[in-house]
């Protein structure tokens, strides 16, 4: 059967405390949490959380009850209703947090995806380090406790010795742990979503193994049925996904949407008079308007390369790894449908949409689409480079490189036609403002800084690279940083370059060393070892300072800090000479 080999390690533990474990596929995150707790030696009575940093997703239980935590930037999913496969198939690592008080933070690396695992239960293959005492104050409290226990003369020694003697945390015993994991095998019995508490109650009162979780929303396919309709509901099922999906219609996609979603589609496409219609009438009108020549030509200008390839290809579907992997513009308004079975995901497009595309979007339209995307790239890049700038400045750059003249009034109409997911900016009083700059006070602060010097004029090459790849050229400093990541971490060349791009981005938006170190703590696989080695740490800080000095930041009108604030060089040299330690979150 399918399974995952994971390495779960308590972050910042020295010497490292970790377990290598194999878990079967098909589990819910509530079930996975129980297995991870057993593997680590945790008793399991504290709250838990899974964090997927790259996707900005957090998975917990009882979300309504614990909504007070307020993780605004993360999408929240219910652990008992979410299966692990769709995440563990695609991710390289994630964070597991046990006990929101002591905050035991684990980095879980997905080392292998196994297809021929013989068992239906989890097992620990290898381990290092005993389980820390629970309720001791987290990692810092645990190390403080160990220091006390190592010193019989410490005034707290007797009390702490007695506390640990009577503590419920047991010494880690590999055979005992694996025996417990064998009893938690994944049976053929099926259950609806279950919380950890419900699962533990079954284990304790009935000695039940794990049940397979049937999450209705995540099981849209069967092997024996074609499209089935029951009243107003449509059950999406596919016969033979491997050989392609046939006969899907635009109406069937729209029928899957709620009335609110259909009205939102009409708004996105700038269609009026839809909000008062009943759902059936809404669908009738949208089936016509979505295929209309003017509607399609205007909206399709901003499709991605892969979306165009799907429209022009022979097949009406494409297999993808993630739901919004470059196809979000088509999916957003119902031109396409995303569906998945246990192993694969597909974007499917009705034949009537493909035919309408060839009918409406000719060679003349393709030239218009190229120009529209080019103009959008310059507006997005101006927002990224400057943070806030007059629309006139962005249009000057566009005219400089293309020779085309656009006016500000036309840009407002153009802005309204661009799908929201394609815009990195909004327009405020004839100014382009980067979306991530939401507060008026921050806008005024940036504008105030801008008064002190002229705008930096990026080259055409810089704009094209930023607009298509999302970063500026790799200069000498950034390449030196990449070499450092490759030498001192476990990253591939691609991963090391991705880390460099993240570093550059954080500096570009005005981030400081603390911000970058916080990101590296989450993403750099060699971070903990570097932190413990003073020589390596100094080398990393020096390289980060060099990148910061050469990065063009939007708070400085696209200039590097050294171009407008040379006094930074003096500060850096002083810090180097004094061998100061640069503070950053949770480190010294």
Buried (B, 14 or more C-beta within 10 A) or exposed (E): EBBBBBBBBBBBBEEEBBBBBBBBBBBBBBBBBBBBBBBBBBBBEBBBBBBBBEBEBBBBBBBEEEEEBEBEEBEBBBBBBBBBBBBBBBBEBBBBBBBBEBBBBBBBBBBEBBEEBEBBBBBBEEBEBEBBBBBBBBBEBBBBBBEBBEEEEBEBBEEBBEBBEEEEBEEBEBEEBBEBBBEBEBBEEEBEBBBBBBBBEBBEEEEBBBBBBEBEEBBBBEEEEEBEEEEEEBEBBBBEBEEBBBEBBBBBBBBBBEBEBBBBBBEBBEBEEBEEBEBEEBBBBBBEBBBBEEBBBBBBBBBBEBBBEBBEEEEBBBBBEEBEBBBBBBBBBBBBBBBBBBEEBBBBBBEBBBEBBEEBBEEEBEEBBEEBBBBBBBBBBBBBBBBBBBBEBBBBBBEEBBEEEBEEEEBEEBBEBBBEEBBBBBBEEEBBBBEEBEEEEBBEBBBEBBEEEEBBBBEEEBBBBBBEEEBBEBEEBBEBBBEBBBEBBEBEEEBBBBBBBBBBBBBBBBBEBEBBBBBBBBBBBBBBBBBEEEEBBBBBBBBBBBBBBBBBBBBBBBBBBBBBBEEBEEEBEEBEEEEEEBEBEEBE
